[in-house]
Structure formats: structure tokens, C-alpha cells
Amino acid sequence: MSTGASSDLARGLRIGLELVVAVAVGVGVGLLLDKYVGTRPWGMIVGFFLGVAAGMVNVYRTVAGLGMAVGYRKSGSPEPDDKWDED
């Protein structure tokens, strides 16, 4: 495999894993909530949907390239307005 193909494979596996882990964490938190609060099965259901939503946001950020470091700006992007410093 070439470097590009293995990089694409790694990105695909990362996306799938992030989606599955987000759903698993959501369901796990929901089950714990159900156990301690006694709201069975509503905590698990809400946790499932929150996990799916979080997983989809992670997938979108990965695909769109939004998972960059804080403060990173793509070259050619406009500078932010410094309106807050006009005291």
C-alpha cells in the first residue's frame, strides 16, 4: 500500500472507532444514570441518542478538517476583528 492509501485507511478506521466509542460512552453513562436514579430505560435511551449526536459531530469535524489545534487558522483566512479591544 502506498502512503496515501494507508493514511486514508487510518482516517476511515478513526472515524468508525470514534462513532462507536461515542455511542458506547453515551449508553454507558445512561445505564449508570438509570442504576443510581432509577429511571430505567430512559437514561439509556437519552444516552444513546446523545452518543450518536456526539459521534456524528466528531465524524463531521474529522471529515471537514475542523479537528485542528486551538488557534490554528488556515492560510488565506481573514484576520478576526479586534472589536473587543476598543475600550
Secondary structure, 3 states (H helix, E strand, C coil): CCHHHHHHHHHHHHHHHHHHHHHHHHHHHHHHHHHHHCCCCHHHHHHHHHHHHHHHHHHHHHHHCCCCCCCCCCCCCCCCCCHHHCC
